Amino acid sequence: MKKILAFSIFIFIISSVQFAQSQQKYSEIGNLKLVNGDVLEKCVIGFRTFGKLNQDSSNALIFPTWFEGTTDDITRLIQKYSFLDTTKYFIIAIDALGNGVSSSPSNHNVYKIKSIPKITIRDMVNSQHKFITEKMKLNHLFGAVGGSLGAMQVLEWSIAYPNFISKIVAYVGTPKMSTYDLLWINAQLNIIEAGKKYGVTDKEIRKSIAMLMAVMGRTPDYFVEKIKREDFADYIKKFDNEFSSSFTLDDYEYQLKAISNHDISKEFNGSMEETAKQIKAKLFFIISETDLLINPTETKRFAGLTKTKTLLLNNNCGHLAVSCEIERCKKEIADFLDNE
């Protein structure tokens, strides 16, 4: 009985520590000078941590959020699926600018900013670097992991601060937006701008773009397989649900515009060959062959130029391919981080 009680207390303590670590935290990093010359005043970064920083600070890695995502979503990924090993690594999950947690259009009044200027993914990365170096007091990171918009951020890190991170995992991302990617982005921006112009409610606009994102996020085969014709009426009703009050339509548009300008080769006159020469970190790409949201062509090409380790997924889950093969993916990520 005593052993059972002791074990229960141990589990409670471990769970309490994990909960305390994963709680939402905020850090004001001061004024952030942006790429376009503007200043984001009183910039606030949201974050959560997992695991323990070792004595020489050599096990820290960052995990920036994906589009529409928050560090609360990353928490579920880590705690439910053990996506990354919190016993080996000190993981810093970071809310990207514009996600409704860090400085964003929806909360700039909360953070007492007069106005919020436009940003790029490089600005997201610069804010994270400022936070990591000035607030976390780290001058090097063992690794960085990111998916989708998060992958774009960690790839931007590899160019903006080439000697700062040793290993980078980028899944279902891209080094630059293809013309295909720009087409769906501009389609969504047009829906938003036209809706605002003609007085359509934010909820109705969000409903339309959510449907479009659902189409782009998976594949036709996925929908045919998973949703029966007689169940479609119930499925479509889900788009009538209330949308996040913290990630508003303005936030959505703000991050989408940042994504539309993503291209890590910009400072090298658009040459991916020259860009590849600047990479110092070891890279690992997970690519979905069926991705309809982020076309994999640019990623494959860049993988060839950098001789990057790649994992090709060919399921019917499209942009969300990793979620459909999560055990395989987390094993491959662990092997890359632990051994290579």
C-alpha positions as a Python dict, from the first residue, in 0.01 Angstrom:
ca = {
    (1, 'M'): (0, 0, 0),
    (2, 'K'): (286, 237, 91),
    (3, 'K'): (455, 164, -244),
    (4, 'I'): (135, 243, -433),
    (5, 'L'): (92, 566, -236),
    (6, 'A'): (455, 668, -296),
    (7, 'F'): (423, 596, -667),
    (8, 'S'): (99, 798, -685),
    (9, 'I'): (268, 1092, -514),
    (10, 'F'): (561, 1066, -756),
    (11, 'I'): (327, 1071, -1057),
    (12, 'F'): (140, 1369, -909),
    (13, 'I'): (465, 1562, -858),
    (14, 'I'): (586, 1487, -1212),
    (15, 'S'): (249, 1588, -1358),
    (16, 'S'): (248, 1909, -1154),
    (17, 'V'): (597, 2001, -1275),
    (18, 'Q'): (500, 1932, -1636),
    (19, 'F'): (185, 2144, -1598),
    (20, 'A'): (378, 2431, -1442),
    (21, 'Q'): (633, 2421, -1723),
    (22, 'S'): (373, 2416, -1997),
    (23, 'Q'): (177, 2714, -1865),
    (24, 'Q'): (147, 3019, -2090),
    (25, 'K'): (410, 3282, -2021),
    (26, 'Y'): (479, 3623, -2172),
    (27, 'S'): (793, 3827, -2220),
    (28, 'E'): (810, 4191, -2323),
    (29, 'I'): (1121, 4226, -2537),
    (30, 'G'): (1099, 4601, -2591),
    (31, 'N'): (1078, 4776, -2926),
    (32, 'L'): (1145, 4555, -3227),
    (33, 'K'): (1289, 4715, -3539),
    (34, 'L'): (1126, 4558, -3844),
    (35, 'V'): (1270, 4474, -4183),
    (36, 'N'): (1074, 4756, -4346),
    (37, 'G'): (1218, 5012, -4103),
    (38, 'D'): (908, 5041, -3885),
    (39, 'V'): (916, 4967, -3514),
    (40, 'L'): (687, 4725, -3331),
    (41, 'E'): (664, 4896, -2994),
    (42, 'K'): (658, 4704, -2667),
    (43, 'C'): (675, 4373, -2849),
    (44, 'V'): (542, 4082, -2643),
    (45, 'I'): (633, 3718, -2703),
    (46, 'G'): (422, 3432, -2571),
    (47, 'F'): (599, 3107, -2487),
    (48, 'R'): (592, 2781, -2293),
    (49, 'T'): (878, 2556, -2186),
    (50, 'F'): (910, 2180, -2148),
    (51, 'G'): (1191, 1976, -1997),
    (52, 'K'): (1498, 2102, -1815),
    (53, 'L'): (1790, 2308, -1942),
    (54, 'N'): (2111, 2116, -1875),
    (55, 'Q'): (2415, 2263, -1703),
    (56, 'D'): (2594, 2380, -2017),
    (57, 'S'): (2272, 2493, -2191),
    (58, 'S'): (2343, 2258, -2482),
    (59, 'N'): (2002, 2090, -2504),
    (60, 'A'): (1775, 2387, -2584),
    (61, 'L'): (1556, 2388, -2892),
    (62, 'I'): (1276, 2611, -3016),
    (63, 'F'): (940, 2512, -3160),
    (64, 'P'): (762, 2811, -3320),
    (65, 'T'): (390, 2788, -3395),
    (66, 'W'): (224, 2707, -3726),
    (67, 'F'): (-36, 2921, -3905),
    (68, 'E'): (-340, 2973, -3680),
    (69, 'G'): (-156, 2775, -3413),
    (70, 'T'): (-58, 2860, -3056),
    (71, 'T'): (181, 2710, -2805),
    (72, 'D'): (-125, 2552, -2644),
    (73, 'D'): (-153, 2341, -2960),
    (74, 'I'): (216, 2252, -2934),
    (75, 'T'): (157, 2152, -2572),
    (76, 'R'): (-102, 1896, -2680),
    (77, 'L'): (132, 1766, -2951),
    (78, 'I'): (414, 1718, -2700),
    (79, 'Q'): (210, 1586, -2408),
    (80, 'K'): (-39, 1368, -2595),
    (81, 'Y'): (190, 1227, -2865),
    (82, 'S'): (536, 1272, -2707),
    (83, 'F'): (634, 1444, -3031),
    (84, 'L'): (965, 1556, -2879),
    (85, 'D'): (1157, 1406, -2587),
    (86, 'T'): (1122, 1638, -2288),
    (87, 'T'): (1363, 1424, -2083),
    (88, 'K'): (1647, 1504, -2325),
    (89, 'Y'): (1566, 1849, -2452),
    (90, 'F'): (1467, 2184, -2308),
    (91, 'I'): (1193, 2285, -2550),
    (92, 'I'): (1090, 2647, -2587),
    (93, 'A'): (760, 2669, -2774),
    (94, 'I'): (716, 3020, -2912),
    (95, 'D'): (398, 3196, -3023),
    (96, 'A'): (475, 3358, -3358),
    (97, 'L'): (394, 3726, -3401),
    (98, 'G'): (37, 3772, -3520),
    (99, 'N'): (-106, 3452, -3371),
    (100, 'G'): (-325, 3631, -3117),
    (101, 'V'): (-96, 3552, -2823),
    (102, 'S'): (226, 3734, -2908),
    (103, 'S'): (191, 4090, -3038),
    (104, 'S'): (-94, 4085, -3292),
    (105, 'P'): (-361, 4314, -3440),
    (106, 'S'): (-617, 4168, -3198),
    (107, 'N'): (-422, 4243, -2883),
    (108, 'H'): (-212, 4550, -2959),
    (109, 'N'): (-444, 4757, -2740),
    (110, 'V'): (-389, 4511, -2458),
    (111, 'Y'): (-16, 4557, -2501),
    (112, 'K'): (-59, 4938, -2524),
    (113, 'I'): (82, 4970, -2874),
    (114, 'K'): (-51, 5268, -3069),
    (115, 'S'): (-57, 5078, -3398),
    (116, 'I'): (84, 4754, -3526),
    (117, 'P'): (293, 4768, -3846),
    (118, 'K'): (313, 4496, -4109),
    (119, 'I'): (560, 4216, -4046),
    (120, 'T'): (751, 3948, -4234),
    (121, 'I'): (862, 3602, -4130),
    (122, 'R'): (1211, 3748, -4082),
    (123, 'D'): (1055, 3982, -3825),
    (124, 'M'): (903, 3682, -3647),
    (125, 'V'): (1249, 3526, -3635),
    (126, 'N'): (1418, 3846, -3520),
    (127, 'S'): (1168, 3876, -3235),
    (128, 'Q'): (1243, 3518, -3133),
    (129, 'H'): (1620, 3576, -3148),
    (130, 'K'): (1582, 3886, -2930),
    (131, 'F'): (1373, 3688, -2683),
    (132, 'I'): (1611, 3390, -2677),
    (133, 'T'): (1928, 3596, -2633),
    (134, 'E'): (1806, 3878, -2410),
    (135, 'K'): (1540, 3709, -2198),
    (136, 'M'): (1636, 3341, -2200),
    (137, 'K'): (2007, 3432, -2196),
    (138, 'L'): (2099, 3168, -2456),
    (139, 'N'): (2362, 3235, -2722),
    (140, 'H'): (2316, 2908, -2909),
    (141, 'L'): (2041, 2653, -2969),
    (142, 'F'): (2088, 2283, -3020),
    (143, 'G'): (1785, 2262, -3243),
    (144, 'A'): (1472, 2408, -3396),
    (145, 'V'): (1158, 2222, -3502),
    (146, 'G'): (871, 2372, -3698),
    (147, 'G'): (578, 2272, -3914),
    (148, 'S'): (410, 2470, -4194),
    (149, 'L'): (455, 2837, -4098),
    (150, 'G'): (679, 2708, -3818),
    (151, 'A'): (895, 2538, -4080),
    (152, 'M'): (921, 2864, -4271),
    (153, 'Q'): (1039, 3033, -3952),
    (154, 'V'): (1309, 2778, -3871),
    (155, 'L'): (1434, 2792, -4231),
    (156, 'E'): (1447, 3171, -4201),
    (157, 'W'): (1650, 3120, -3883),
    (158, 'S'): (1904, 2918, -4083),
    (159, 'I'): (1974, 3223, -4302),
    (160, 'A'): (1923, 3508, -4055),
    (161, 'Y'): (2143, 3348, -3786),
    (162, 'P'): (2336, 3070, -3964),
    (163, 'N'): (2563, 2979, -3671),
    (164, 'F'): (2300, 2996, -3399),
    (165, 'I'): (2126, 2658, -3440),
    (166, 'S'): (2296, 2319, -3487),
    (167, 'K'): (2002, 2111, -3615),
    (168, 'I'): (1681, 2216, -3787),
    (169, 'V'): (1371, 2005, -3854),
    (170, 'A'): (1126, 2158, -4102),
    (171, 'Y'): (809, 1964, -4182),
    (172, 'V'): (555, 2050, -4454),
    (173, 'G'): (717, 2387, -4508),
    (174, 'T'): (901, 2562, -4789),
    (175, 'P'): (1204, 2789, -4835),
    (176, 'K'): (996, 3016, -5061),
    (177, 'M'): (637, 3044, -5175),
    (178, 'S'): (567, 2898, -5518),
    (179, 'T'): (326, 3061, -5762),
    (180, 'Y'): (75, 2789, -5673),
    (181, 'D'): (102, 2882, -5305),
    (182, 'L'): (62, 3249, -5385),
    (183, 'L'): (-255, 3176, -5582),
    (184, 'W'): (-446, 3029, -5287),
    (185, 'I'): (-306, 3294, -5052),
    (186, 'N'): (-428, 3573, -5278),
    (187, 'A'): (-764, 3397, -5318),
    (188, 'Q'): (-807, 3409, -4940),
    (189, 'L'): (-687, 3767, -4913),
    (190, 'N'): (-936, 3863, -5183),
    (191, 'I'): (-1219, 3694, -4991),
    (192, 'I'): (-1120, 3884, -4677),
    (193, 'E'): (-1079, 4222, -4847),
    (194, 'A'): (-1401, 4190, -5048),
    (195, 'G'): (-1592, 4075, -4742),
    (196, 'K'): (-1476, 4372, -4537),
    (197, 'K'): (-1550, 4611, -4823),
    (198, 'Y'): (-1909, 4494, -4861),
    (199, 'G'): (-1992, 4455, -4493),
    (200, 'V'): (-1983, 4076, -4462),
    (201, 'T'): (-1947, 3972, -4099),
    (202, 'D'): (-1614, 3839, -3979),
    (203, 'K'): (-1783, 3511, -3892),
    (204, 'E'): (-1912, 3460, -4247),
    (205, 'I'): (-1574, 3550, -4393),
    (206, 'R'): (-1403, 3306, -4157),
    (207, 'K'): (-1653, 3039, -4254),
    (208, 'S'): (-1571, 3077, -4625),
    (209, 'I'): (-1196, 3070, -4578),
    (210, 'A'): (-1222, 2781, -4330),
    (211, 'M'): (-1399, 2578, -4599),
    (212, 'L'): (-1128, 2670, -4848),
    (213, 'M'): (-857, 2572, -4600),
    (214, 'A'): (-1031, 2240, -4537),
    (215, 'V'): (-1022, 2167, -4910),
    (216, 'M'): (-654, 2268, -4933),
    (217, 'G'): (-546, 2097, -4612),
    (218, 'R'): (-632, 1742, -4715),
    (219, 'T'): (-675, 1560, -5048),
    (220, 'P'): (-987, 1463, -5245),
    (221, 'D'): (-920, 1096, -5166),
    (222, 'Y'): (-912, 1173, -4795),
    (223, 'F'): (-1258, 1330, -4799),
    (224, 'V'): (-1408, 1053, -5012),
    (225, 'E'): (-1261, 791, -4777),
    (226, 'K'): (-1335, 957, -4443),
    (227, 'I'): (-1668, 1136, -4496),
    (228, 'K'): (-1963, 938, -4622),
    (229, 'R'): (-2214, 1112, -4848),
    (230, 'E'): (-2490, 1067, -4591),
    (231, 'D'): (-2271, 1232, -4324),
    (232, 'F'): (-2181, 1538, -4528),
    (233, 'A'): (-2464, 1755, -4391),
    (234, 'D'): (-2333, 1703, -4039),
    (235, 'Y'): (-1977, 1768, -4152),
    (236, 'I'): (-2061, 2099, -4318),
    (237, 'K'): (-2245, 2218, -4005),
    (238, 'K'): (-1910, 2227, -3823),
    (239, 'F'): (-1822, 2539, -4018),
    (240, 'D'): (-2108, 2719, -3841),
    (241, 'N'): (-1927, 2685, -3508),
    (242, 'E'): (-1782, 2991, -3340),
    (243, 'F'): (-1426, 3071, -3439),
    (244, 'S'): (-1145, 3155, -3200),
    (245, 'S'): (-1195, 3488, -3026),
    (246, 'S'): (-821, 3521, -2962),
    (247, 'F'): (-713, 3459, -3324),
    (248, 'T'): (-928, 3706, -3511),
    (249, 'L'): (-984, 3767, -3880),
    (250, 'D'): (-737, 4056, -3859),
    (251, 'D'): (-476, 3822, -3711),
    (252, 'Y'): (-547, 3570, -3986),
    (253, 'E'): (-494, 3832, -4256),
    (254, 'Y'): (-183, 3966, -4077),
    (255, 'Q'): (-6, 3629, -4069),
    (256, 'L'): (-124, 3538, -4419),
    (257, 'K'): (34, 3852, -4563),
    (258, 'A'): (360, 3768, -4387),
    (259, 'I'): (352, 3420, -4539),
    (260, 'S'): (287, 3560, -4887),
    (261, 'N'): (626, 3736, -4880),
    (262, 'H'): (823, 3434, -4757),
    (263, 'D'): (1144, 3371, -4952),
    (264, 'I'): (1471, 3294, -4775),
    (265, 'S'): (1666, 3370, -5095),
    (266, 'K'): (1564, 3738, -5105),
    (267, 'E'): (1897, 3873, -4983),
    (268, 'F'): (2079, 3656, -5238),
    (269, 'N'): (1897, 3800, -5540),
    (270, 'G'): (1656, 3508, -5546),
    (271, 'S'): (1931, 3251, -5601),
    (272, 'M'): (1855, 2933, -5409),
    (273, 'E'): (2201, 2806, -5504),
    (274, 'E'): (2366, 3099, -5325),
    (275, 'T'): (2123, 3064, -5035),
    (276, 'A'): (2214, 2697, -4994),
    (277, 'K'): (2581, 2790, -4953),
    (278, 'Q'): (2498, 2997, -4644),
    (279, 'I'): (2343, 2708, -4451),
    (280, 'K'): (2550, 2594, -4152),
    (281, 'A'): (2293, 2390, -3961),
    (282, 'K'): (2216, 2026, -4031),
    (283, 'L'): (1872, 2007, -4191),
    (284, 'F'): (1596, 1747, -4193),
    (285, 'F'): (1289, 1796, -4413),
    (286, 'I'): (962, 1604, -4387),
    (287, 'I'): (776, 1652, -4715),
    (288, 'S'): (420, 1557, -4804),
    (289, 'E'): (401, 1445, -5167),
    (290, 'T'): (25, 1511, -5163),
    (291, 'D'): (41, 1859, -5007),
    (292, 'L'): (-215, 2090, -5171),
    (293, 'L'): (-147, 2379, -4935),
    (294, 'I'): (232, 2416, -4958),
    (295, 'N'): (363, 2283, -5286),
    (296, 'P'): (666, 2058, -5215),
    (297, 'T'): (862, 2147, -5531),
    (298, 'E'): (1074, 2425, -5378),
    (299, 'T'): (1149, 2216, -5069),
    (300, 'K'): (1262, 1919, -5275),
    (301, 'R'): (1483, 2141, -5486),
    (302, 'F'): (1639, 2304, -5181),
    (303, 'A'): (1692, 1964, -5020),
    (304, 'G'): (1895, 1866, -5325),
    (305, 'L'): (2103, 2183, -5313),
    (306, 'T'): (2180, 2140, -4943),
    (307, 'K'): (2204, 1759, -4947),
    (308, 'T'): (1941, 1755, -4675),
    (309, 'K'): (1808, 1441, -4512),
    (310, 'T'): (1444, 1403, -4622),
    (311, 'L'): (1145, 1192, -4534),
    (312, 'L'): (882, 1174, -4809),
    (313, 'L'): (526, 1099, -4699),
    (314, 'N'): (280, 977, -4959),
    (315, 'N'): (-51, 933, -4780),
    (316, 'N'): (-385, 1096, -4861),
    (317, 'C'): (-367, 1346, -4574),
    (318, 'G'): (-213, 1626, -4777),
    (319, 'H'): (-69, 1913, -4574),
    (320, 'L'): (-159, 1725, -4256),
    (321, 'A'): (37, 1416, -4361),
    (322, 'V'): (252, 1421, -4047),
    (323, 'S'): (-54, 1380, -3824),
    (324, 'C'): (-148, 1065, -4016),
    (325, 'E'): (198, 911, -3968),
    (326, 'I'): (291, 1071, -3641),
    (327, 'E'): (467, 770, -3487),
    (328, 'R'): (691, 732, -3791),
    (329, 'C'): (765, 1103, -3804),
    (330, 'K'): (848, 1146, -3438),
    (331, 'K'): (1085, 846, -3456),
    (332, 'E'): (1263, 997, -3757),
    (333, 'I'): (1287, 1334, -3583),
    (334, 'A'): (1425, 1170, -3268),
    (335, 'D'): (1684, 977, -3472),
    (336, 'F'): (1795, 1298, -3643),
    (337, 'L'): (1820, 1499, -3321),
    (338, 'D'): (1979, 1221, -3116),
    (339, 'N'): (2220, 1061, -3359),
    (340, 'E'): (2306, 1256, -3671),
}
